[in-house]
């Protein structure tokens, strides 16, 4: 399982990533989940839809998603970024298929009815949940069918809600959920830094409990990745790796534990 961050694909798909996928496909079954929050914000602004971001009591920053924002999110993620990846991989000879949650009920989500956030005065307040959710079901058999035919599934983090509505799913959490339910051996989070740094030093290894205990020391963007990585390992994935996607052979080097952060039980 691979999660490629939106910062890496907002201007196009990096050649180093495509080349590495080409090299790994003969010996590995890959599923790719992508991000793209900054691109969603960019297109929402162009469409005149102001974006609102909220912070949870745990310090996690996220997009508040009303119905219109959910539709823009789905349009950009599934209609633009997923196809960008599929086209780049196809050009290199890799057979890939883009999927969103509604496709074959790949990701079923449960809508959050309420969100507890911090207001401008630092107080906890409850607001309507909007169109964000958590993954409650994954159609792993659909992924298995594609993988068995040599296809690389490219998954947009948009789940199908219980009422047939699109739900905004955090990309890191989506990758973690699919990895655990599909029985992945490893999940690799490609980002624009080498991994988790604490006290200006790269952390080479953490257990899930160690990762959870240090969340308060970690900044907004990395917090989500560390949480998703720890959750996937706790749910049975052998290891979760956070690493840079800007270097040559990013996936190959991640699997070799070269300059990255590995979260595993041991």
ABEGO torsion letter per residue (X at the ends): XBBBBAAAAAAEBBAAAAAAAAAAAAABBBBBBBBGAAAAAAAAAAAGBBBBBBBBAAGBBBBBBBAAAAAAAAAAAAAAAAAAAAAAAAAAGBBBBBBBAABGGABBBBBBABBBBBBAAGBBBBBBAEABBBBABBBAAAAAAAAAAGBBBBBBBBBBBAAGBBBBBBAAAAAAAAAAAAGBABBBBBBABAEBBBGGBBBABBBAAAAAAAAAABBAAAAAAAAAAAAAAAAGBABBBBBBAABBGAAAAAAAGBGBBBBBAX
